[in-house]
Structures are given as C-alpha cells and as structure tokens.
Amino acid sequence: MEENLSVLGKYVTIKALENGVNVIGLTRGKDTKFHHTEKLDKGEILIAQFTKHTSAIKIRGKALILTEYGELTSGD
C-alpha cells in the first residue's frame, strides 16, 4: 500500500503556449506504450497525474509545465 502512495498524487500542470500541443501518457511495465493522448490549444490547461499505470508524460509543442520541482518550457 505504501508503495502505491509514493506513485499516486504526483501532479503536473501543462499550459499550451500554442495551438496543437500534444500530451501523451506512457505506461509502466516491461514495454512502454502510449495509453492516453490529449491535444491542447493555446491557453488550455491540463492537470495530469502519475499513477500506477502512467510512468511518463511526453509533451510535443510549446507548453509551460509546472511540477513540484519547478517550472519548465517545452518546444522552441
């Protein structure tokens, strides 16, 4: 139970700085696979969560990303 709590609850906020930003959730396990995608337009915000199924989030396009570790910008 405690192991699951260390994974659950980690949130990432993604704000699109241009139209057509893709956010892709990647699975955990032996083989990493895409399991969810979202397309954001400029100004839209997505709050994503790492879970026992989601080990990584891939972002294509220009976006502002806020995490508990700080702020990042993706894209050009």
Secondary structure as GFF3:
##gff-version 3
##sequence-region A 1 76
A	DSSP	alpha_helix	2	7	.	.	.	ID=ss1
A	DSSP	beta_strand	10	16	.	.	.	ID=ss2
A	DSSP	beta_strand	21	27	.	.	.	ID=ss3
A	DSSP	beta_strand	34	40	.	.	.	ID=ss4
A	DSSP	beta_strand	45	50	.	.	.	ID=ss5
A	DSSP	beta_strand	54	60	.	.	.	ID=ss6
A	DSSP	beta_strand	63	67	.	.	.	ID=ss7
A	DSSP	beta_strand	70	74	.	.	.	ID=ss8
###
